Amino acid sequence: MALHQAIQRLLLIGAQIKSLPPPPTPQAPPALLPLIEATADAHRRFDQLALHYGDRYRSGFWAIYLLSAIAVLFAVMPLALGWDSPNHLLHPYAGLWAVGEVGLIGTVSAIYWLGHRRDWQAQWLRARTTAELSWYLPMLAPLLDFTAPATTTAAAADSNWYLRVFDPGQHLRGSDDVAALCAANEPLARRLLATAWLDPTFVSSYARWTMDILEGQRHYHYRIASKQHALRHRVHTVNSALFGLTALAALLHLAVHTLWLSLVTTFFPALGASLHGALAQSEAYRLGTTSERLVAELQGAIGRIRAAFDEAGSISDVIVLKATVEAAIALILEEHQDWHLLVRPHNLPLA
């Protein structure tokens, strides 16, 4: 388990994370299975890269914020313990707290330096984008016109299938890896899908498969929205408690003069600020509200595909079905682009 996951799990102890009943397992059309298998390795590779760099980036900023607060604690502890007094038995060891403080600051600096030098955030965004685009390629492929000769299609558009279906000015441009994956699988897709839409069995299985995948995404965003809401609520509760204890310690300081109260009034605000900073860095509020919106929008997209599928008895109705699937994929791409633009400005901080 990555550090950021462990911290969030600790914060969410006792919290109820709502989730929907398990969605149906998507059953891909037999005609698409070879294409799914052909793109699976690439998707798996980029998904693992995204998890690797995503864990480092998110664990990095949580560690930076929390270690900065702990460094404040180390700075105050010798005073609170009385080790700074020459008469204290452990006074010769008071410098160990300073060594620990320097070590924590050095660790924060090392995380910051490594994160920027190895570009954890950009690597995460790049790999996640490629993984998402490669995952939806088999769903996108039937929307392309594979009845035209290969040379004509290649001359008319980029090898990237997304750029053939969507306006590149409004949607994500695929990376070179996605374009290469499309080009490598173009002959296979042509052979599998040239006449696929003339087969009623393919039309029905493709529509059901698409709806099941979108239903899985709806369940995912429902849980994300619930988790982000619970995390914000829990951090707000913890920070309120820290503020209350700080205020109480400040009032007690008027009557009781002890360095332990100084420790409370110094460390608790630093810890609260660190938790708030890490939560803001993760964009928990905007991620939660975006996922809430997507739950409703994906439900609407599923409904439109179902309605088009129920009426798909002619060529014109098939065109409507393809248009509804295209709109659903566009919705997913727009969400990913919004997420990309949301995360990109927030590189590792030096708290």
DOFI-594160 format. One line per 4 residues: for each residue x, y, z of C-alpha. Coordinates in nm, 3 decimals, decimal comma, always signed. Layout:
X Y Z; ... .
This chain:
+0,000 +0,000 +0,000; +0,133 +0,344 -0,095; +0,191 +0,607 +0,175; -0,092 +0,835 +0,061 .
-0,335 +0,541 +0,069; -0,224 +0,444 +0,420; -0,268 +0,802 +0,545; -0,614 +0,833 +0,392 .
-0,717 +0,494 +0,528; -0,605 +0,609 +0,873; -0,802 +0,932 +0,840; -1,110 +0,745 +0,723 .
-1,123 +0,493 +1,010; -1,489 +0,459 +1,106; -1,612 +0,659 +0,804; -1,884 +0,510 +0,586 .
-1,791 +0,507 +0,218; -2,107 +0,456 +0,017; -2,104 +0,236 -0,292; -2,359 +0,103 -0,535 .
-2,435 -0,269 -0,579; -2,170 -0,444 -0,796; -2,218 -0,365 -1,167; -2,258 -0,643 -1,425 .
-1,940 -0,788 -1,570; -1,898 -0,652 -1,924; -1,916 -0,921 -2,192; -1,736 -0,798 -2,505 .
-1,869 -0,887 -2,851; -1,681 -1,191 -2,990; -1,578 -0,983 -3,292; -1,388 -0,743 -3,066 .
-1,209 -1,001 -2,851; -0,898 -1,024 -3,076; -0,867 -0,644 -3,073; -0,910 -0,631 -2,695 .
-0,638 -0,892 -2,653; -0,410 -0,707 -2,896; -0,432 -0,382 -2,697; -0,438 -0,540 -2,349 .
-0,061 -0,558 -2,301; -0,011 -0,192 -2,390; -0,293 -0,085 -2,161; -0,157 -0,296 -1,876 .
+0,194 -0,153 -1,920; +0,082 +0,210 -1,914; -0,164 +0,144 -1,632; +0,120 +0,006 -1,418 .
+0,333 +0,310 -1,502; +0,048 +0,539 -1,405; +0,004 +0,361 -1,072; +0,380 +0,374 -1,009 .
+0,423 +0,747 -1,073; +0,083 +0,838 -0,930; +0,168 +0,671 -0,599; +0,502 +0,853 -0,586 .
+0,355 +1,193 -0,665; +0,062 +1,169 -0,422; +0,266 +1,005 -0,148; +0,529 +1,272 -0,208 .
+0,309 +1,571 -0,134; +0,140 +1,403 +0,165; +0,486 +1,325 +0,305; +0,611 +1,680 +0,244 .
+0,319 +1,839 +0,427; +0,316 +1,601 +0,724; +0,694 +1,583 +0,769; +0,706 +1,963 +0,775 .
+0,463 +1,962 +1,067; +0,662 +1,692 +1,246; +0,977 +1,904 +1,199; +0,802 +2,178 +1,396 .
+0,731 +1,923 +1,671; +1,098 +1,822 +1,684; +1,198 +2,187 +1,716; +0,973 +2,238 +2,021 .
+1,020 +1,905 +2,200; +1,354 +1,987 +2,372; +1,192 +2,291 +2,528; +0,878 +2,103 +2,634 .
+1,082 +1,819 +2,784; +1,320 +2,060 +2,953; +1,623 +1,909 +2,784; +1,745 +2,255 +2,691 .
+1,822 +2,324 +3,057; +2,188 +2,255 +3,154; +2,060 +2,107 +3,480; +1,852 +1,839 +3,309 .
+1,989 +1,486 +3,315; +1,930 +1,443 +2,940; +2,062 +1,784 +2,838; +2,362 +1,628 +2,654 .
+2,112 +1,455 +2,423; +1,906 +1,764 +2,344; +2,093 +1,800 +2,017; +1,938 +1,475 +1,892 .
+1,610 +1,658 +1,844; +1,789 +1,913 +1,628; +1,949 +1,630 +1,430; +1,605 +1,477 +1,382 .
+1,465 +1,813 +1,271; +1,744 +1,857 +1,016; +1,686 +1,500 +0,899; +1,317 +1,568 +0,844 .
+1,389 +1,889 +0,655; +1,646 +1,703 +0,448; +1,391 +1,431 +0,371; +1,138 +1,692 +0,260 .
+1,399 +1,851 +0,036; +1,497 +1,513 -0,110; +1,136 +1,424 -0,192; +1,087 +1,763 -0,353 .
+1,408 +1,733 -0,556; +1,343 +1,376 -0,669; +0,981 +1,451 -0,758; +1,081 +1,740 -0,982 .
+1,392 +1,583 -1,128; +1,213 +1,260 -1,222; +0,895 +1,451 -1,308; +0,661 +1,222 -1,115 .
+0,355 +1,432 -1,186; +0,405 +1,465 -1,562; +0,496 +1,097 -1,593; +0,179 +1,007 -1,404 .
-0,042 +1,228 -1,621; +0,117 +1,101 -1,942; +0,090 +0,734 -1,849; -0,265 +0,769 -1,716 .
-0,377 +0,943 -2,036; -0,221 +0,675 -2,256; -0,369 +0,398 -2,039; -0,718 +0,551 -2,060 .
-0,701 +0,605 -2,434; -0,572 +0,254 -2,500; -0,843 +0,106 -2,275; -1,124 +0,260 -2,482 .
-0,974 +0,180 -2,824; -1,181 -0,140 -2,870; -1,498 +0,057 -2,789; -1,397 +0,334 -3,027 .
-1,294 +0,110 -3,316; -1,648 +0,019 -3,435; -1,727 +0,391 -3,472; -1,465 +0,427 -3,747 .
-1,541 +0,373 -4,114; -1,339 +0,067 -4,204; -1,524 +0,014 -4,532; -1,303 +0,268 -4,712 .
-0,969 +0,150 -4,852; -0,681 +0,170 -4,608; -0,476 +0,408 -4,820; -0,763 +0,655 -4,852 .
-0,827 +0,651 -4,478; -0,461 +0,695 -4,393; -0,433 +0,991 -4,628; -0,745 +1,155 -4,491 .
-0,666 +1,143 -4,120; -0,407 +1,084 -3,856; -0,326 +0,724 -3,761; -0,472 +0,802 -3,417 .
-0,830 +0,676 -3,419; -0,943 +0,939 -3,170; -0,854 +1,215 -3,415; -1,069 +1,051 -3,681 .
-1,379 +1,047 -3,463; -1,347 +1,358 -3,248; -1,259 +1,719 -3,311; -0,896 +1,742 -3,196 .
-0,953 +2,098 -3,083; -1,201 +1,988 -2,816; -1,075 +1,648 -2,704; -0,755 +1,489 -2,588 .
-0,488 +1,441 -2,848; -0,340 +1,097 -2,813; +0,026 +1,048 -2,748; +0,261 +0,890 -2,999 .
+0,213 +0,562 -2,814; -0,162 +0,566 -2,882; -0,108 +0,656 -3,247; +0,142 +0,371 -3,282 .
-0,102 +0,131 -3,115; -0,378 +0,237 -3,355; -0,152 +0,197 -3,657; -0,035 -0,147 -3,544 .
-0,392 -0,271 -3,498; -0,546 -0,106 -3,802; -0,529 -0,419 -4,025; -0,684 -0,633 -3,751 .
-0,962 -0,382 -3,683; -1,043 -0,361 -4,056; -1,067 -0,736 -4,086; -1,287 -0,767 -3,777 .
-1,517 -0,469 -3,822; -1,556 -0,402 -4,195; -1,909 -0,551 -4,198; -1,974 -0,582 -3,823 .
-2,265 -0,337 -3,817; -2,457 -0,552 -4,064; -2,471 -0,827 -3,799; -2,761 -0,777 -3,553 .
-2,582 -0,996 -3,298; -2,280 -0,765 -3,301; -2,500 -0,456 -3,269; -2,681 -0,590 -2,963 .
-2,369 -0,727 -2,789; -2,173 -0,407 -2,861; -2,450 -0,191 -2,715; -2,480 -0,405 -2,401 .
-2,103 -0,418 -2,354; -2,076 -0,041 -2,386; -2,355 +0,015 -2,134; -2,193 -0,226 -1,888 .
-1,857 -0,049 -1,914; -2,022 +0,289 -1,860; -2,213 +0,143 -1,565; -1,881 +0,034 -1,416 .
-1,750 +0,389 -1,458; -2,064 +0,524 -1,291; -2,006 +0,295 -0,992; -1,641 +0,404 -0,976 .
-1,726 +0,776 -0,972; -2,001 +0,721 -0,716; -1,747 +0,567 -0,477; -1,489 +0,838 -0,554 .
-1,743 +1,110 -0,475; -1,838 +0,938 -0,150; -1,474 +0,889 -0,047; -1,372 +1,248 -0,122 .
-1,674 +1,380 +0,070; -1,587 +1,161 +0,369; -1,221 +1,264 +0,354; -1,306 +1,634 +0,346 .
-1,547 +1,592 +0,636; -1,294 +1,397 +0,842; -1,009 +1,644 +0,784; -1,247 +1,931 +0,869 .
-1,340 +1,751 +1,193; -0,975 +1,687 +1,284; -0,879 +2,047 +1,208; -1,170 +2,178 +1,416 .
-1,051 +1,964 +1,708; -0,693 +2,085 +1,664; -0,812 +2,448 +1,654; -1,025 +2,397 +1,965 .
-0,738 +2,239 +2,157; -0,506 +2,520 +2,044; -0,753 +2,783 +2,164; -0,795 +2,602 +2,496 .
-0,418 +2,580 +2,544; -0,383 +2,950 +2,469; -0,645 +3,034 +2,733; -0,483 +2,803 +2,987 .
-0,153 +2,973 +2,917; -0,293 +3,285 +3,083; -0,305 +3,099 +3,414; -0,065 +2,807 +3,372 .
+0,284 +2,870 +3,242; +0,422 +2,549 +3,100; +0,611 +2,470 +2,784; +0,377 +2,179 +2,713 .
+0,104 +2,431 +2,636; +0,350 +2,607 +2,403; +0,402 +2,275 +2,227; +0,025 +2,242 +2,175 .
-0,014 +2,598 +2,046; +0,281 +2,547 +1,810; +0,246 +2,192 +1,678; -0,134 +2,158 +1,649 .
-0,174 +2,457 +1,412; +0,119 +2,327 +1,205; -0,042 +1,982 +1,183; -0,380 +2,129 +1,091 .
-0,223 +2,345 +0,821; -0,041 +2,039 +0,683; -0,360 +1,834 +0,662; -0,544 +2,121 +0,495 .
-0,258 +2,178 +0,252; -0,240 +1,811 +0,151; -0,617 +1,799 +0,105; -0,609 +2,112 -0,111 .
-0,319 +1,972 -0,313; -0,524 +1,659 -0,386; -0,818 +1,875 -0,504; -1,054 +1,660 -0,299 .
-1,344 +1,905 -0,327; -1,333 +1,946 -0,704; -1,270 +1,576 -0,763; -1,569 +1,491 -0,547 .
-1,805 +1,737 -0,715; -1,686 +1,631 -1,062; -1,748 +1,266 -0,980; -2,095 +1,350 -0,846 .
-2,175 +1,524 -1,174; -2,040 +1,234 -1,378; -2,261 +0,984 -1,195; -2,566 +1,166 -1,331 .
-2,420 +1,230 -1,675; -2,311 +0,868 -1,721; -2,657 +0,753 -1,616; -2,801 +0,978 -1,886 .
-2,555 +0,845 -2,145; -2,649 +0,485 -2,058; -3,017 +0,571 -2,093; -2,965 +0,725 -2,436 .
-2,768 +0,423 -2,559; -3,038 +0,190 -2,426; -3,311 +0,389 -2,600; -3,118 +0,392 -2,928 .
-3,045 +0,020 -2,896; -3,412 -0,063 -2,839; -3,497 +0,108 -3,168; -3,197 -0,011 -3,370 .
-3,386 -0,194 -3,641; -3,267 -0,003 -3,946; -2,956 +0,163 -4,084; -3,071 +0,505 -3,964 .
-3,131 +0,369 -3,614; -2,781 +0,213 -3,611; -2,640 +0,555 -3,696; -2,823 +0,699 -3,395 .
-2,681 +0,420 -3,175; -2,329 +0,494 -3,296; -2,382 +0,864 -3,227; -2,492 +0,794 -2,867 .
-2,187 +0,575 -2,807; -1,963 +0,844 -2,956; -2,120 +1,102 -2,723; -2,057 +0,874 -2,423 .
-1,689 +0,832 -2,513; -1,665 +1,208 -2,565; -1,803 +1,256 -2,213; -1,532 +1,028 -2,071 .
-1,260 +1,208 -2,267; -1,382 +1,548 -2,152; -1,380 +1,427 -1,791; -1,025 +1,302 -1,829 .
-0,917 +1,628 -1,989; -1,075 +1,825 -1,705; -0,892 +1,603 -1,453; -0,565 +1,658 -1,641 .
-0,609 +2,037 -1,637; -0,707 +2,023 -1,269; -0,400 +1,827 -1,156; -0,135 +1,973 -1,388 .
-0,080 +2,308 -1,206; -0,027 +2,132 -0,870; +0,328 +2,004 -0,877; +0,507 +1,897 -0,559 .
+0,509 +2,183 -0,305; +0,795 +2,278 -0,077; +0,597 +2,318 +0,245 .
